[in-house]
Amino acid sequence: MPTRPTVLFLCVHNAGRSQMAAGWLRTLAGDRVRVLSAGSEPAEAVNPAAVEAMREVGIDIAGHAPQRWTDEVLATTDVVVTMGCGDTCPYVPGTRYLDWELPDPAGLGTAAVRPIRDEIEVRVRGLLDELGLAASS
């Protein structure tokens, strides 16, 4: 693993789970990890309930827009974390893949998104441990 690994979070719409995971990793790893998120069918905006749930823990993901993954991004990624995109997620030989089965927050209110946010935090902290990096906070 490079000294500054690149982690890509993938889900279908890149509007909820992957955005929250990227927010957690940016916050907990700082500049020690290059953090990316993308989707196979990006939504028009980040899920407002995900934005609010993350705001509650002091992480602002409101300025991030859903985007589609590209082959160029995949080629520079060390770890791909998939979140419910199934067969629509790309596969690149030699890249490490993790599949995090998490409920889709689409259409849920903030109260229902909080447990998903909290589970994502636990998994991101575990990923940092696996990468040999201590969480910043």
C-alpha positions as CSV (number, residue, x, y, z in Angstrom):
1,M,0.0,0.0,0.0
2,P,1.4,3.4,-0.9
3,T,2.2,5.9,1.9
4,R,-0.9,7.9,0.9
5,P,-3.4,5.3,-0.3
6,T,-6.5,6.2,-2.5
7,V,-9.8,5.0,-1.3
8,L,-12.9,5.1,-3.5
9,F,-16.4,4.7,-2.1
10,L,-18.9,3.5,-4.7
11,C,-22.7,3.2,-4.5
12,V,-25.4,3.6,-7.1
13,H,-26.4,7.2,-6.7
14,N,-23.4,8.6,-4.9
15,A,-25.8,10.6,-2.8
16,G,-25.9,8.9,0.7
17,R,-23.7,6.0,1.9
18,S,-20.7,6.8,-0.2
19,Q,-20.8,10.5,0.5
20,M,-21.1,9.9,4.3
21,A,-18.2,7.4,4.1
22,A,-16.1,9.8,2.2
23,G,-16.9,12.5,4.8
24,W,-15.9,10.3,7.7
25,L,-12.7,9.2,6.0
26,R,-11.7,12.8,5.1
27,T,-12.3,13.8,8.7
28,L,-10.6,10.9,10.4
29,A,-7.6,10.5,8.0
30,G,-7.0,14.1,7.0
31,D,-4.5,14.3,4.1
32,R,-3.0,10.9,4.8
33,V,-5.6,9.3,2.5
34,R,-6.8,10.4,-0.9
35,V,-10.6,10.1,-0.6
36,L,-13.0,9.7,-3.6
37,S,-16.6,8.8,-4.0
38,A,-18.7,8.0,-7.0
39,G,-21.7,6.2,-8.3
40,S,-22.8,4.1,-11.3
41,E,-26.0,6.2,-11.7
42,P,-25.3,9.5,-9.9
43,A,-28.2,11.4,-8.4
44,E,-28.6,15.1,-8.9
45,A,-27.8,16.0,-5.3
46,V,-26.6,14.6,-2.1
47,N,-29.4,13.2,0.1
48,P,-30.5,16.0,2.4
49,A,-31.0,13.6,5.3
50,A,-27.4,12.4,4.9
51,V,-26.2,16.0,4.8
52,E,-28.1,16.8,8.0
53,A,-27.0,13.6,9.8
54,M,-23.4,14.3,9.0
55,R,-23.8,18.0,10.1
56,E,-25.0,16.7,13.5
57,V,-21.5,15.2,14.0
58,G,-19.7,18.2,12.7
59,I,-19.0,16.9,9.1
60,D,-20.1,19.0,6.2
61,I,-20.8,17.0,3.0
62,A,-23.2,19.6,1.6
63,G,-20.6,21.0,-0.9
64,H,-20.0,17.6,-2.5
65,A,-21.9,16.6,-5.7
66,P,-22.7,13.1,-6.8
67,Q,-20.5,12.0,-9.7
68,R,-20.0,9.0,-12.0
69,W,-16.9,6.8,-11.6
70,T,-14.4,6.8,-14.4
71,D,-11.8,4.3,-15.6
72,E,-9.2,7.0,-14.9
73,V,-10.3,7.2,-11.2
74,L,-10.4,3.5,-10.9
75,A,-6.9,3.1,-12.3
76,T,-5.5,5.3,-9.5
77,T,-7.4,3.6,-6.6
78,D,-5.9,1.3,-4.0
79,V,-9.0,0.3,-2.2
80,V,-12.6,0.3,-3.6
81,V,-15.4,0.1,-1.0
82,T,-18.7,-0.9,-2.7
83,M,-22.0,-0.1,-1.0
84,G,-24.9,-1.8,-2.6
85,C,-24.1,-1.2,-6.3
86,G,-23.9,-4.9,-7.1
87,D,-23.1,-5.8,-10.7
88,T,-23.0,-2.1,-11.7
89,C,-19.8,-1.6,-9.7
90,P,-16.7,-1.8,-11.8
91,Y,-13.9,-4.4,-11.2
92,V,-10.2,-3.7,-11.7
93,P,-7.8,-6.7,-11.2
94,G,-5.2,-6.0,-8.6
95,T,-7.3,-3.5,-6.7
96,R,-8.5,-4.3,-3.2
97,Y,-12.2,-4.5,-2.9
98,L,-14.4,-4.4,0.2
99,D,-18.2,-4.7,0.1
100,W,-20.1,-2.9,2.9
101,E,-23.7,-4.0,3.0
102,L,-25.6,-1.1,4.4
103,P,-29.2,0.1,4.1
104,D,-29.9,2.7,1.4
105,P,-30.8,6.0,3.0
106,A,-32.7,7.2,0.0
107,G,-36.1,8.4,1.0
108,L,-35.4,8.2,4.7
109,G,-35.5,11.0,7.3
110,T,-32.6,12.1,9.4
111,A,-33.6,10.0,12.3
112,A,-33.5,6.8,10.2
113,V,-30.2,7.8,8.6
114,R,-28.4,8.3,11.9
115,P,-27.8,4.6,12.5
116,I,-26.5,4.2,9.0
117,R,-24.1,7.1,9.6
118,D,-22.9,5.6,12.8
119,E,-22.3,2.2,11.3
120,I,-20.3,3.8,8.5
121,E,-18.2,5.6,11.1
122,V,-17.4,2.2,12.7
123,R,-16.4,0.7,9.3
124,V,-14.3,3.7,8.3
125,R,-12.4,3.5,11.6
126,G,-11.9,-0.2,10.9
127,L,-10.6,0.6,7.4
128,L,-8.1,3.1,8.9
129,D,-6.9,0.4,11.2
130,E,-6.5,-2.0,8.3
131,L,-4.5,0.7,6.4
132,G,-2.3,1.1,9.5
133,L,-3.5,4.7,10.1
134,A,-4.8,6.0,13.4
135,A,-8.0,8.1,13.3
136,S,-7.3,11.8,13.8
137,S,-10.3,12.3,16.1
